[in-house]
Amino acid sequence: EPAPAPAAPLRVRHFAADRSVFIDNDYLIKGVAGAILWKLLREHGQSGRSEFTNRELRLDATLGLPDIADNLDARLILLQRRLAERCPAIALEKTGRGRFRLSLARPLALDAR
């Protein structure tokens, strides 16, 4: 029996102007949550990394997080829900206190604008 054909890559586009993220031409999310998702996907694409911590996101000045500590958790929950609703092939899974995993069911093709 032949092996199943590999899934076509999801095309993920990021627009720096408003930090919006589109999956296969469909709008997903923008702003800080979009910047967070783009950072995770880029890191994964460059190094294969899938384990992340809230602390490293808080320390990343490029994300533009407000100083309010609980704001990051709220944005991660929003991002997690949005992915579950609109793009189940990409998931954020909590793995412990302040830790989470990026889980991909399909390969990605990243495209920065």
N, C-alpha and C positions, 0 to 999 in steps of 0.2 A: 504494500500500500504506500503510495507516495506521501511524503511529508506535506503538511499544509503549507500553502504559500505564505510567505511572511506578510504581515499587515503593512499596508502602505503607511509611510510616515505622516504624522499629523504636521501640518504646516502651522507653525507658531510665529506670528508677526508681532513685533513690539515697536511702538511709535514713541520715540523719546519725548516729543513735544508735550504730550499729556500722560505719558507712561501707560498707554492703553495696550491691551493684549488681545489679539484676534486669533482664533483657532480655525483653520481652513476658511478664512474670510468671514467668520461669525464673531461678533464682538463678545468678549468674555468679561473683562474687568479693566479698570484704569486706576490711576492715582497711586497711592502708596501700596495698595494690595497688588496692583499690576507690576510695580517695581519689585516687590518681594518675589512674585512668581517668576518674573524674568530673571532675577538673580539666581534663583534655585535651578531653573532650567539651564541657564548658561553654565553654572558650576557643574551640573551633571554632564552637560555636553562636553565640557573641557576636560574633566577629570574622572567622570563616571561616578562621582560621589552622590550618595542618596540620603545620608544621615546629616541632619542639621540641628542647630540649637537656637532657641529664642535669643539667647545672649549674643551670639554672633550677629544676628539680625539687628539687635538693638545697637551694637557697636559699629554697624556699617553706616557711615555718614551719608553715603550716596543714596540711601533709601529715603532720606528726608522724613524720618519718623518724628512726630511731635515728642516732647519731653515726657508726656504722660505715660507712665509705665504700663498700665493695663491696656493701653491703646493697641499695642502690638498683638496681644491675645485676641482682641475683638476683630482685628483685621485678618488674622490667620483663620479664625472661625468663619468669617464672611467668605474668605477665599476658598476654604474647604467646602463650604456649602455650594458656592457657585460652581466649583469644579464638579461636584457630585451631580448637580442639576444639568449642567451644560456640556461637560466634557469628562465623563467617567473614566476615560483612558488615562487621565492624570489625577492622582489623588495625593492628599497629605494625610498621613496617618500618625497619630500621637503615639510615641514609643516610650514615653516616660515624662517625668516632670521637666518641662522646658525643652523637651526633645521631640523631634518628629522626623518622619521618613517621607521622601518623595518617591512615589510609586508610579511607574509608567507601564501601561499595558501595550503601548505601541511605540515605535521609534519616532523621534521628532526631527523636524527640519526647522531650525531657528533662522529667523530673518529679521534683522534690526533695521529700522528706518530712521 
